[in-house]
Amino acid sequence: MVTEMTGTPGTGSGDCSSAFKIFLTGKIQNKISECHSLMQRSYIVQGIEIDLSADSHLSALLSDYFASLYIGDASLHVKPVQYKLRIVKETPGVPANAAKAIAGPAVTAYSNGREIYFFSKHGSSICLDPVDMKANSFLNEDILINPAELFPLLGASLVEILRYYGFFFLHAAALYINKVAYLISGDGGSGKTTATLSLVREGFQYVTDDSLFLKDDRGEIVISPLYKHVHVDKDLAGRFPEISGGKGLKIKAGTKVPIDISFFYPDAFIPSLKPDVIIFPVITSAGTSRVTPLMQTEMYKNLLKQTVLAVDKHIAQEQLRIIGTLVRQTKGFALFSGRDIYEDSAILVGLLRKIHA
């Protein structure tokens, strides 16, 4: 059940808006107190401490989720982020003073100029105050039955928080060989994970197969992974049986499971790199694959399709600057992927060598 927030718009108070405060001080406060006890945990994501106070029934879900995130090379001496995740019988609606900022397939974001509100399809929400680095969550009880709703909501808020620390998300795989670093950036289903596994099998090292962060390091863009694991579906598990250790993986159709392939490919994982080349894959029906160079304007447009701009306009401007720097730092190519790459990964290796010859 979602409770609508009405009345005079507030101005924000440093603790996720007066509207959410009114919600907590009313009848819902009593319902929260009837809920489960809160656990206290701390996690590290990209070197940033996340102090978590959460409903105890979420303990296993949250432990698994944060364990999948890359902790970073070293702890950053910055202000920790404070999260409170509560399960409630009724969830607050969008505050009257908040306007829609971003609409995604699973999460919609609103902002009142200071706080940012993330809402799932079924009304669960996280209110982020990026000034004080605090986040309050009101989760529908159904989230215990359908935990898949929690992860996009939590992920959207974390990605937004990390932008304030200079980490900017991009959908891309990242690989390295012979002093050349490659990004492969494209939509889901464009072959990023397939290419990652194929190239690692051919001797490449990898940072990630799908999701990464861009960061400015003294004028150069370096990348680090969101996840250390590679996410594999049933088809890929069959094509690369070594990643299951010779055991068949039980994967439901249409789903992916996280696998740490560094266990099967020792020394294959590296924590960061500075990109030299960006590949934009396009799956075609042709039998033979080919690559063609791209202009910087085309690279820039393609990269914008693989990220979501920050809600805050000043942070978004910095994000655009980072993407522009990445474009100038790299060479870009369209990879028209034919059937030959799918059948023989050595062909992909040959195309990449040709690019950097």
C-alpha atoms as a printed R data frame, in Angstrom:
    type eleno elety resid chain resno      x       y       z
1   ATOM     1    CA   MET     A     1  0.000   0.000   0.000
2   ATOM     2    CA   VAL     A     2  1.286   3.456  -0.934
3   ATOM     3    CA   THR     A     3  0.319   6.508   1.119
4   ATOM     4    CA   GLU     A     4  0.053   9.685  -0.960
5   ATOM     5    CA   MET     A     5  1.975  12.725   0.260
6   ATOM     6    CA   THR     A     6 -0.026  15.935   0.005
7   ATOM     7    CA   GLY     A     7  0.082  19.422   1.428
8   ATOM     8    CA   THR     A     8  2.389  22.402   1.091
9   ATOM     9    CA   PRO     A     9  5.706  21.581  -0.599
10  ATOM    10    CA   GLY     A    10  8.635  21.595   1.782
11  ATOM    11    CA   THR     A    11 12.134  22.880   1.209
12  ATOM    12    CA   GLY     A    12 14.111  19.895   2.446
13  ATOM    13    CA   SER     A    13 15.724  19.718   5.846
14  ATOM    14    CA   GLY     A    14 18.876  17.678   5.449
15  ATOM    15    CA   ASP     A    15 17.155  14.425   6.440
16  ATOM    16    CA   CYS     A    16 15.268  13.429   3.291
17  ATOM    17    CA   SER     A    17 12.676  16.182   3.306
18  ATOM    18    CA   SER     A    18  9.983  17.354   5.620
19  ATOM    19    CA   ALA     A    19  7.436  15.308   3.658
20  ATOM    20    CA   PHE     A    20  9.093  12.029   4.618
21  ATOM    21    CA   LYS     A    21  9.504  13.322   8.192
22  ATOM    22    CA   ILE     A    22  5.756  13.923   8.410
23  ATOM    23    CA   PHE     A    23  5.238  10.383   7.190
24  ATOM    24    CA   LEU     A    24  7.464   9.030   9.950
25  ATOM    25    CA   THR     A    25  5.887  11.055  12.760
26  ATOM    26    CA   GLY     A    26  2.339   9.944  11.893
27  ATOM    27    CA   LYS     A    27  0.627   6.578  12.103
28  ATOM    28    CA   ILE     A    28  3.319   4.929   9.993
29  ATOM    29    CA   GLN     A    29  5.865   5.460  12.756
30  ATOM    30    CA   ASN     A    30  3.900   3.062  14.927
31  ATOM    31    CA   LYS     A    31  3.806   0.505  12.151
32  ATOM    32    CA   ILE     A    32  7.568   0.794  11.676
33  ATOM    33    CA   SER     A    33  8.113   0.168  15.376
34  ATOM    34    CA   GLU     A    34  6.134  -3.058  15.053
35  ATOM    35    CA   CYS     A    35  8.524  -4.273  12.377
36  ATOM    36    CA   HIS     A    36 11.683  -6.274  12.794
37  ATOM    37    CA   SER     A    37 14.839  -5.187  14.582
38  ATOM    38    CA   LEU     A    38 17.565  -3.355  12.691
39  ATOM    39    CA   MET     A    39 21.004  -4.790  12.031
40  ATOM    40    CA   GLN     A    40 24.125  -2.649  11.817
41  ATOM    41    CA   ARG     A    41 26.736  -3.431   9.160
42  ATOM    42    CA   SER     A    42 29.498  -1.614   7.289
43  ATOM    43    CA   TYR     A    43 30.614  -2.335   3.744
44  ATOM    44    CA   ILE     A    44 33.191  -0.837   1.378
45  ATOM    45    CA   VAL     A    45 32.295   0.035  -2.218
46  ATOM    46    CA   GLN     A    46 34.955   1.654  -4.446
47  ATOM    47    CA   GLY     A    47 36.892   2.512  -1.296
48  ATOM    48    CA   ILE     A    48 33.908   4.309   0.265
49  ATOM    49    CA   GLU     A    49 32.422   3.155   3.548
50  ATOM    50    CA   ILE     A    50 28.700   2.349   3.527
51  ATOM    51    CA   ASP     A    51 27.258   2.258   7.055
52  ATOM    52    CA   LEU     A    52 24.069   0.251   6.891
53  ATOM    53    CA   SER     A    53 21.189   0.064   9.352
54  ATOM    54    CA   ALA     A    54 18.643  -2.366   7.962
55  ATOM    55    CA   ASP     A    55 15.725  -4.579   8.847
56  ATOM    56    CA   SER     A    56 17.134  -7.884  10.083
57  ATOM    57    CA   HIS     A    57 15.001  -9.815   7.590
58  ATOM    58    CA   LEU     A    58 17.058  -8.203   4.820
59  ATOM    59    CA   SER     A    59 20.374  -9.391   6.279
60  ATOM    60    CA   ALA     A    60 21.073 -12.266   3.884
61  ATOM    61    CA   LEU     A    61 19.924 -10.337   0.806
62  ATOM    62    CA   LEU     A    62 22.074  -7.319   1.625
63  ATOM    63    CA   SER     A    63 25.120  -9.404   2.522
64  ATOM    64    CA   ASP     A    64 24.951 -11.182  -0.834
65  ATOM    65    CA   TYR     A    65 24.409  -7.924  -2.696
66  ATOM    66    CA   PHE     A    66 27.304  -6.001  -1.145
67  ATOM    67    CA   ALA     A    67 29.581  -9.037  -1.378
68  ATOM    68    CA   SER     A    68 29.129  -8.899  -5.163
69  ATOM    69    CA   LEU     A    69 30.329  -5.275  -5.407
70  ATOM    70    CA   TYR     A    70 33.977  -4.402  -5.904
71  ATOM    71    CA   ILE     A    71 35.432  -2.865  -2.754
72  ATOM    72    CA   GLY     A    72 38.173  -0.863  -4.480
73  ATOM    73    CA   ASP     A    73 41.939  -0.873  -4.214
74  ATOM    74    CA   ALA     A    74 42.160   1.199  -1.051
75  ATOM    75    CA   SER     A    75 39.885   2.941   1.395
76  ATOM    76    CA   LEU     A    76 39.245   6.570   0.563
77  ATOM    77    CA   HIS     A    77 39.351   9.014   3.454
78  ATOM    78    CA   VAL     A    78 35.964  10.541   2.677
79  ATOM    79    CA   LYS     A    79 32.670  10.948   4.469
80  ATOM    80    CA   PRO     A    80 30.887   7.577   4.878
81  ATOM    81    CA   VAL     A    81 27.419   7.054   3.441
82  ATOM    82    CA   GLN     A    82 24.685   6.237   5.949
83  ATOM    83    CA   TYR     A    83 21.845   3.972   4.813
84  ATOM    84    CA   LYS     A    84 18.667   3.067   6.697
85  ATOM    85    CA   LEU     A    85 16.542   0.341   5.109
86  ATOM    86    CA   ARG     A    86 13.154  -0.289   6.723
87  ATOM    87    CA   ILE     A    87 10.328  -2.631   5.834
88  ATOM    88    CA   VAL     A    88  6.978  -0.910   6.424
89  ATOM    89    CA   LYS     A    89  3.316  -1.835   6.064
90  ATOM    90    CA   GLU     A    90  2.626   1.348   4.102
91  ATOM    91    CA   THR     A    91  5.107   3.245   1.951
92  ATOM    92    CA   PRO     A    92  5.130   7.016   1.333
93  ATOM    93    CA   GLY     A    93  4.305   8.405  -2.075
94  ATOM    94    CA   VAL     A    94  6.256  10.971  -4.058
95  ATOM    95    CA   PRO     A    95  6.563  14.232  -2.060
96  ATOM    96    CA   ALA     A    96  4.520  17.099  -3.457
97  ATOM    97    CA   ASN     A    97  7.609  19.256  -3.963
98  ATOM    98    CA   ALA     A    98  9.505  16.678  -6.017
99  ATOM    99    CA   ALA     A    99  9.598  16.546  -9.823
100 ATOM   100    CA   LYS     A   100 10.376  13.535 -12.012
101 ATOM   101    CA   ALA     A   101 14.038  13.521 -13.025
102 ATOM   102    CA   ILE     A   102 14.689  10.094 -14.551
103 ATOM   103    CA   ALA     A   103 12.302   7.320 -15.599
104 ATOM   104    CA   GLY     A   104 13.842   3.868 -15.958
105 ATOM   105    CA   PRO     A   105 12.376   0.408 -16.579
106 ATOM   106    CA   ALA     A   106 12.586  -0.587 -12.899
107 ATOM   107    CA   VAL     A   107 13.235   2.647 -10.970
108 ATOM   108    CA   THR     A   108 12.009   6.243 -11.326
109 ATOM   109    CA   ALA     A   109 13.896   9.135  -9.719
110 ATOM   110    CA   TYR     A   110 12.439  12.419  -8.456
111 ATOM   111    CA   SER     A   111 14.124  15.470  -6.983
112 ATOM   112    CA   ASN     A   112 13.108  18.566  -5.022
113 ATOM   113    CA   GLY     A   113 16.392  20.359  -5.644
114 ATOM   114    CA   ARG     A   114 18.212  18.782  -2.722
115 ATOM   115    CA   GLU     A   115 16.942  15.284  -1.946
116 ATOM   116    CA   ILE     A   116 16.611  12.596  -4.610
117 ATOM   117    CA   TYR     A   117 13.830  10.008  -4.337
118 ATOM   118    CA   PHE     A   118 14.063   6.611  -6.006
119 ATOM   119    CA   PHE     A   119 10.813   4.638  -6.398
120 ATOM   120    CA   SER     A   120 10.320   1.053  -7.537
121 ATOM   121    CA   LYS     A   121  7.296  -0.036  -9.547
122 ATOM   122    CA   HIS     A   122  5.543  -1.274  -6.393
123 ATOM   123    CA   GLY     A   123  6.132   1.791  -4.246
124 ATOM   124    CA   SER     A   124  9.291   0.964  -2.309
125 ATOM   125    CA   SER     A   125 11.532   4.006  -2.092
126 ATOM   126    CA   ILE     A   126 14.930   5.344  -1.102
127 ATOM   127    CA   CYS     A   127 15.384   9.013  -0.271
128 ATOM   128    CA   LEU     A   128 18.952  10.237  -0.763
129 ATOM   129    CA   ASP     A   129 20.367  13.421   0.725
130 ATOM   130    CA   PRO     A   130 23.668  13.821  -1.206
131 ATOM   131    CA   VAL     A   131 24.755  16.784   0.928
132 ATOM   132    CA   ASP     A   132 24.745  14.872   4.214
133 ATOM   133    CA   MET     A   133 25.358  11.514   2.463
134 ATOM   134    CA   LYS     A   134 22.347   9.905   4.116
135 ATOM   135    CA   ALA     A   135 19.737   7.609   2.610
136 ATOM   136    CA   ASN     A   136 16.430   6.511   4.132
137 ATOM   137    CA   SER     A   137 14.486   3.655   2.633
138 ATOM   138    CA   PHE     A   138 10.854   2.561   3.005
139 ATOM   139    CA   LEU     A   139 10.419  -0.909   1.563
140 ATOM   140    CA   ASN     A   140  7.149  -2.650   0.857
141 ATOM   141    CA   GLU     A   141  6.687  -5.917   2.753
142 ATOM   142    CA   ASP     A   142  6.339  -7.717  -0.595
143 ATOM   143    CA   ILE     A   143 10.040  -7.113  -1.191
144 ATOM   144    CA   LEU     A   144 10.774 -10.154   0.995
145 ATOM   145    CA   ILE     A   145  8.769 -12.267  -1.458
146 ATOM   146    CA   ASN     A   146 10.219 -10.556  -4.531
147 ATOM   147    CA   PRO     A   147 13.759  -9.467  -3.535
148 ATOM   148    CA   ALA     A   148 14.640  -8.760  -7.173
149 ATOM   149    CA   GLU     A   149 12.826  -5.432  -6.699
150 ATOM   150    CA   LEU     A   150 15.315  -4.388  -4.010
151 ATOM   151    CA   PHE     A   151 18.505  -4.622  -6.042
152 ATOM   152    CA   PRO     A   152 17.682  -2.137  -8.870
153 ATOM   153    CA   LEU     A   153 16.407   0.317  -6.248
154 ATOM   154    CA   LEU     A   154 19.491   0.007  -4.076
155 ATOM   155    CA   GLY     A   155 21.762  -0.012  -7.121
156 ATOM   156    CA   ALA     A   156 20.266   3.184  -8.563
157 ATOM   157    CA   SER     A   157 20.828   5.058  -5.310
158 ATOM   158    CA   LEU     A   158 24.383   3.738  -4.913
159 ATOM   159    CA   VAL     A   159 25.326   4.694  -8.475
160 ATOM   160    CA   GLU     A   160 23.958   8.189  -7.828
161 ATOM   161    CA   ILE     A   161 25.894   8.484  -4.548
162 ATOM   162    CA   LEU     A   162 29.165   7.393  -6.142
163 ATOM   163    CA   ARG     A   163 28.894  10.191  -8.710
164 ATOM   164    CA   TYR     A   164 29.400  12.689  -5.871
165 ATOM   165    CA   TYR     A   165 32.728  10.960  -5.169
166 ATOM   166    CA   GLY     A   166 33.803  11.158  -8.820
167 ATOM   167    CA   PHE     A   167 32.767   7.659  -9.989
168 ATOM   168    CA   PHE     A   168 30.591   7.633 -13.131
169 ATOM   169    CA   PHE     A   169 28.819   4.486 -14.288
170 ATOM   170    CA   LEU     A   170 29.083   3.049 -17.812
171 ATOM   171    CA   HIS     A   171 27.755  -0.144 -19.397
172 ATOM   172    CA   ALA     A   172 30.921  -1.690 -20.821
173 ATOM   173    CA   ALA     A   173 33.311  -4.598 -20.592
174 ATOM   174    CA   ALA     A   174 37.001  -3.871 -20.045
175 ATOM   175    CA   LEU     A   175 39.954  -6.044 -21.118
176 ATOM   176    CA   TYR     A   176 43.716  -5.769 -21.453
177 ATOM   177    CA   ILE     A   177 46.530  -7.442 -23.381
178 ATOM   178    CA   ASN     A   178 49.956  -6.437 -24.690
179 ATOM   179    CA   LYS     A   179 49.804  -2.972 -23.093
180 ATOM   180    CA   VAL     A   180 46.524  -2.127 -24.833
181 ATOM   181    CA   ALA     A   181 43.288  -1.603 -22.867
182 ATOM   182    CA   TYR     A   182 39.924  -2.132 -24.545
183 ATOM   183    CA   LEU     A   183 36.391  -1.159 -23.593
184 ATOM   184    CA   ILE     A   184 33.481  -2.949 -25.250
185 ATOM   185    CA   SER     A   185 30.394  -0.789 -24.758
186 ATOM   186    CA   GLY     A   186 26.894  -1.690 -25.854
187 ATOM   187    CA   ASP     A   187 23.352  -2.602 -24.919
188 ATOM   188    CA   GLY     A   188 22.430  -5.735 -23.023
189 ATOM   189    CA   GLY     A   189 22.561  -8.669 -25.431
190 ATOM   190    CA   SER     A   190 25.184  -7.057 -27.675
191 ATOM   191    CA   GLY     A   191 27.798  -9.648 -26.715
192 ATOM   192    CA   LYS     A   192 29.897  -7.959 -24.004
193 ATOM   193    CA   THR     A   193 30.016 -11.000 -21.717
194 ATOM   194    CA   THR     A   194 30.529 -13.399 -24.622
195 ATOM   195    CA   ALA     A   195 33.442 -11.290 -25.857
196 ATOM   196    CA   THR     A   196 34.896 -11.078 -22.344
197 ATOM   197    CA   LEU     A   197 34.869 -14.839 -21.828
198 ATOM   198    CA   SER     A   198 36.178 -15.477 -25.346
199 ATOM   199    CA   LEU     A   199 39.063 -13.044 -24.932
200 ATOM   200    CA   VAL     A   200 39.969 -14.202 -21.419
201 ATOM   201    CA   ARG     A   201 40.122 -17.731 -22.794
202 ATOM   202    CA   GLU     A   202 42.582 -16.374 -25.416
203 ATOM   203    CA   GLY     A   203 44.859 -14.851 -22.764
204 ATOM   204    CA   PHE     A   204 43.367 -11.399 -22.125
205 ATOM   205    CA   GLN     A   205 42.995  -9.995 -18.635
206 ATOM   206    CA   TYR     A   206 39.677  -8.455 -17.630
207 ATOM   207    CA   VAL     A   207 38.285  -5.817 -15.302
208 ATOM   208    CA   THR     A   208 34.591  -6.458 -15.903
209 ATOM   209    CA   ASP     A   209 32.202  -7.951 -18.426
210 ATOM   210    CA   ASP     A   210 29.400  -5.407 -18.192
211 ATOM   211    CA   SER     A   211 29.457  -2.578 -15.628
212 ATOM   212    CA   LEU     A   212 32.206  -0.164 -14.670
213 ATOM   213    CA   PHE     A   213 33.013   3.263 -13.274
214 ATOM   214    CA   LEU     A   214 34.910   6.065 -14.984
215 ATOM   215    CA   LYS     A   215 37.102   8.300 -12.831
216 ATOM   216    CA   ASP     A   216 39.407  11.211 -13.605
217 ATOM   217    CA   ASP     A   217 42.957  10.485 -12.436
218 ATOM   218    CA   ARG     A   218 45.043  13.634 -12.992
219 ATOM   219    CA   GLY     A   219 43.529  14.326 -16.382
220 ATOM   220    CA   GLU     A   220 43.298  10.720 -17.581
221 ATOM   221    CA   ILE     A   221 40.288   8.454 -17.332
222 ATOM   222    CA   VAL     A   222 40.752   5.185 -15.502
223 ATOM   223    CA   ILE     A   223 38.103   2.549 -14.949
224 ATOM   224    CA   SER     A   224 37.242   0.123 -12.166
225 ATOM   225    CA   PRO     A   225 34.570  -2.589 -11.967
226 ATOM   226    CA   LEU     A   226 31.177  -2.385 -10.330
227 ATOM   227    CA   TYR     A   227 31.253  -6.166  -9.923
228 ATOM   228    CA   LYS     A   228 34.217  -8.517  -9.885
229 ATOM   229    CA   HIS     A   229 32.000 -11.398 -10.977
230 ATOM   230    CA   VAL     A   230 30.982 -12.184 -14.548
231 ATOM   231    CA   HIS     A   231 27.256 -12.710 -15.086
232 ATOM   232    CA   VAL     A   232 26.534 -15.836 -17.118
233 ATOM   233    CA   ASP     A   233 23.326 -17.212 -18.613
234 ATOM   234    CA   LYS     A   234 22.535 -20.813 -19.504
235 ATOM   235    CA   ASP     A   235 23.840 -20.499 -23.072
236 ATOM   236    CA   LEU     A   236 27.220 -19.078 -22.007
237 ATOM   237    CA   ALA     A   237 27.614 -21.680 -19.279
238 ATOM   238    CA   GLY     A   238 27.268 -24.337 -21.989
239 ATOM   239    CA   ARG     A   239 29.737 -22.635 -24.327
240 ATOM   240    CA   PHE     A   240 32.342 -22.142 -21.593
241 ATOM   241    CA   PRO     A   241 32.091 -25.299 -19.448
242 ATOM   242    CA   GLU     A   242 35.385 -24.537 -17.702
243 ATOM   243    CA   ILE     A   243 33.777 -21.723 -15.690
244 ATOM   244    CA   SER     A   244 31.618 -24.252 -13.865
245 ATOM   245    CA   GLY     A   245 34.564 -26.429 -12.928
246 ATOM   246    CA   GLY     A   246 33.203 -29.276 -15.023
247 ATOM   247    CA   LYS     A   247 29.867 -29.212 -13.184
248 ATOM   248    CA   GLY     A   248 26.675 -28.273 -14.937
249 ATOM   249    CA   LEU     A   249 25.260 -24.976 -13.679
250 ATOM   250    CA   LYS     A   250 21.539 -24.893 -13.024
251 ATOM   251    CA   ILE     A   251 20.507 -21.560 -14.533
252 ATOM   252    CA   LYS     A   252 16.900 -20.668 -15.268
253 ATOM   253    CA   ALA     A   253 16.110 -19.468 -18.764
254 ATOM   254    CA   GLY     A   254 16.231 -15.687 -19.012
255 ATOM   255    CA   THR     A   255 18.365 -15.262 -15.892
256 ATOM   256    CA   LYS     A   256 22.066 -14.860 -15.157
257 ATOM   257    CA   VAL     A   257 24.219 -16.009 -12.253
258 ATOM   258    CA   PRO     A   258 27.398 -14.328 -10.974
259 ATOM   259    CA   ILE     A   259 30.606 -16.349 -11.330
260 ATOM   260    CA   ASP     A   260 34.114 -15.393 -10.240
261 ATOM   261    CA   ILE     A   261 35.999 -16.599 -13.295
262 ATOM   262    CA   SER     A   262 39.370 -15.608 -11.794
263 ATOM   263    CA   PHE     A   263 39.174 -18.935  -9.963
264 ATOM   264    CA   PHE     A   264 39.245 -20.755 -13.311
265 ATOM   265    CA   TYR     A   265 41.532 -18.249 -15.063
266 ATOM   266    CA   PRO     A   266 44.219 -17.421 -12.453
267 ATOM   267    CA   ASP     A   267 45.637 -13.900 -12.659
268 ATOM   268    CA   ALA     A   268 43.049 -12.917 -15.274
269 ATOM   269    CA   PHE     A   269 41.375 -10.263 -13.115
270 ATOM   270    CA   ILE     A   270 42.907  -6.789 -12.857
271 ATOM   271    CA   PRO     A   271 41.336  -4.009 -10.748
272 ATOM   272    CA   SER     A   272 41.691  -1.064 -13.128
273 ATOM   273    CA   LEU     A   273 43.028   0.171 -16.447
274 ATOM   274    CA   LYS     A   274 43.346   3.273 -18.622
275 ATOM   275    CA   PRO     A   275 41.361   2.724 -21.848
276 ATOM   276    CA   ASP     A   276 43.054   3.033 -25.236
277 ATOM   277    CA   VAL     A   277 40.345   1.662 -27.549
278 ATOM   278    CA   ILE     A   278 36.536   1.547 -27.354
279 ATOM   279    CA   ILE     A   279 34.639  -1.080 -29.342
280 ATOM   280    CA   PHE     A   280 30.913  -0.646 -30.011
281 ATOM   281    CA   PRO     A   281 29.492  -4.054 -31.026
282 ATOM   282    CA   VAL     A   282 26.591  -4.404 -33.437
283 ATOM   283    CA   ILE     A   283 25.213  -7.900 -33.964
284 ATOM   284    CA   THR     A   284 24.519  -8.624 -37.636
285 ATOM   285    CA   SER     A   285 23.278 -11.564 -39.687
286 ATOM   286    CA   ALA     A   286 26.443 -11.505 -41.790
287 ATOM   287    CA   GLY     A   287 28.751 -14.476 -41.697
288 ATOM   288    CA   THR     A   288 31.938 -12.409 -41.536
289 ATOM   289    CA   SER     A   289 32.712  -9.808 -38.883
290 ATOM   290    CA   ARG     A   290 34.383  -6.485 -39.569
291 ATOM   291    CA   VAL     A   291 35.437  -3.305 -37.784
292 ATOM   292    CA   THR     A   292 35.172   0.294 -38.959
293 ATOM   293    CA   PRO     A   293 36.583   3.432 -37.302
294 ATOM   294    CA   LEU     A   294 34.259   5.954 -35.655
295 ATOM   295    CA   MET     A   295 34.433   9.719 -35.408
296 ATOM   296    CA   GLN     A   296 34.630  11.214 -31.914
297 ATOM   297    CA   THR     A   297 31.101  12.602 -32.218
298 ATOM   298    CA   GLU     A   298 29.773   9.091 -32.898
299 ATOM   299    CA   MET     A   299 31.736   7.702 -29.938
300 ATOM   300    CA   TYR     A   300 30.349  10.391 -27.644
301 ATOM   301    CA   LYS     A   301 26.746   9.713 -28.696
302 ATOM   302    CA   ASN     A   302 27.193   5.966 -28.293
303 ATOM   303    CA   LEU     A   303 28.658   6.338 -24.802
304 ATOM   304    CA   LEU     A   304 25.780   8.559 -23.698
305 ATOM   305    CA   LYS     A   305 23.415   5.714 -24.572
306 ATOM   306    CA   GLN     A   306 25.265   3.450 -22.123
307 ATOM   307    CA   THR     A   307 24.925   5.597 -19.033
308 ATOM   308    CA   VAL     A   308 22.335   7.620 -17.141
309 ATOM   309    CA   LEU     A   309 23.079  11.244 -16.386
310 ATOM   310    CA   ALA     A   310 23.194  12.363 -12.773
311 ATOM   311    CA   VAL     A   311 20.084  13.999 -11.339
312 ATOM   312    CA   ASP     A   312 22.043  17.031 -10.114
313 ATOM   313    CA   LYS     A   313 22.873  19.264 -13.100
314 ATOM   314    CA   HIS     A   314 26.343  20.201 -11.804
315 ATOM   315    CA   ILE     A   315 27.259  16.545 -11.282
316 ATOM   316    CA   ALA     A   316 25.813  15.779 -14.730
317 ATOM   317    CA   GLN     A   317 28.049  18.445 -16.289
318 ATOM   318    CA   GLU     A   318 31.084  16.803 -14.688
319 ATOM   319    CA   GLN     A   319 29.875  13.447 -15.970
320 ATOM   320    CA   LEU     A   320 29.703  14.818 -19.525
321 ATOM   321    CA   ARG     A   321 33.206  16.241 -19.149
322 ATOM   322    CA   ILE     A   322 34.504  12.834 -18.061
323 ATOM   323    CA   ILE     A   323 32.902  11.155 -21.080
324 ATOM   324    CA   GLY     A   324 34.394  13.796 -23.378
325 ATOM   325    CA   THR     A   325 37.846  13.215 -21.901
326 ATOM   326    CA   LEU     A   326 37.435   9.460 -22.405
327 ATOM   327    CA   VAL     A   327 36.548  10.013 -26.079
328 ATOM   328    CA   ARG     A   328 39.623  12.183 -26.680
329 ATOM   329    CA   GLN     A   329 41.816   9.655 -24.871
330 ATOM   330    CA   THR     A   330 40.740   6.687 -27.010
331 ATOM   331    CA   LYS     A   331 40.133   5.452 -30.544
332 ATOM   332    CA   GLY     A   332 36.666   4.160 -31.376
333 ATOM   333    CA   PHE     A   333 35.485   1.389 -33.677
334 ATOM   334    CA   ALA     A   334 32.191  -0.217 -34.594
335 ATOM   335    CA   LEU     A   335 32.394  -4.015 -34.503
336 ATOM   336    CA   PHE     A   336 29.850  -5.634 -36.804
337 ATOM   337    CA   SER     A   337 29.669  -9.053 -35.193
338 ATOM   338    CA   GLY     A   338 28.980 -11.931 -37.542
339 ATOM   339    CA   ARG     A   339 28.550 -15.631 -36.931
340 ATOM   340    CA   ASP     A   340 32.285 -16.246 -37.306
341 ATOM   341    CA   ILE     A   341 33.123 -14.536 -33.989
342 ATOM   342    CA   TYR     A   342 30.532 -16.635 -32.191
343 ATOM   343    CA   GLU     A   343 32.057 -19.829 -33.581
344 ATOM   344    CA   ASP     A   344 35.756 -18.911 -33.294
345 ATOM   345    CA   SER     A   345 36.998 -16.410 -30.682
346 ATOM   346    CA   ALA     A   346 40.411 -16.255 -32.400
347 ATOM   347    CA   ILE     A   347 38.752 -14.184 -35.145
348 ATOM   348    CA   LEU     A   348 37.855 -11.516 -32.582
349 ATOM   349    CA   VAL     A   349 41.438 -11.507 -31.325
350 ATOM   350    CA   GLY     A   350 42.631 -11.026 -34.891
351 ATOM   351    CA   LEU     A   351 40.295  -8.079 -35.454
352 ATOM   352    CA   LEU     A   352 41.513  -6.377 -32.271
353 ATOM   353    CA   ARG     A   353 45.137  -6.864 -33.277
354 ATOM   354    CA   LYS     A   354 44.358  -5.359 -36.674
355 ATOM   355    CA   ILE     A   355 42.861  -2.300 -34.955
356 ATOM   356    CA   HIS     A   356 46.006  -1.617 -32.971
357 ATOM   357    CA   ALA     A   357 48.542  -2.731 -35.546
